Amino acid sequence: QKEVEQNSGPLSVPEGAIASLNCTYSDRGSQSFFWYRQYSGKSPELIMFIYSNGDKEDGRFTAQLNKASQYVSLLIRDSQPSDSATYLCAVRAGNMLTFGGGTRLMVKP
Amino acid sequence: EAEVAQSPRYKITEKSQAVAFWCDPISGHATLYWYRQILGQGPELLVQFQDESVVDDSQLPKDRFSAERLKGVDSTLKIQPAELGDSAMYLCASSPQERDTGELFFGEGSRLTVL
């Protein structure tokens, strides 16, 4: 079974710090990788996607992909209390998009 | 802004009863997904449609769950009979076929509580 693994957390960081969220996946045929944010009681929303090895930056968010290590991460710079949410890693292989269990991030003022 | 519509938002039922959820995807989106999300876990795919055809239903408990998208537009997910372990959020999502970025547009979900 194809798996996407995340530490459930909670990951607690002070306001203004860098939050680092990690995800590993089992299917070497995976082609594209996504980070969704889910606020409590709400639906997931896409914040970033990455296809190629290396880094991709979008504002305060940076996604990092290492296909050899089957590892993808999300860095959030200058973390804000409004970033407090669960972050879901999702991996696409063919037609299948598989979600990890999510990491709960808490940003303390 | 176009949204995925789901109903009902909340449903409380007793075990062994039948439950149905409805989803209307964003207009023009060919792919429709039903996910189940148990509290504290990630979404788990139940069924994926491409137009009116099922692409993947390998994780759908077919003894009690059924899903249809008869005209390739809106969709219904049914559970009969409901069990205590079915308590979860049922999320519908859609995506446009021609833009395979993996971005799914989620509805607000239907929260099911089975007593």
Interface residues (C-beta under 8 A of the other chain):
Chain A: V4 Q6 S8 S32 F34 K42 S43 P44 E45 L46 F49 L88 A90 R92 N95 M96 L97 T98 F99 G100 G101 G102
Chain B: Y33 Y35 G40 Q41 G42 P43 E44 L45 Q48 V55 D56 L91 T101 G102 E103 L104 F106 G107 E108 G109
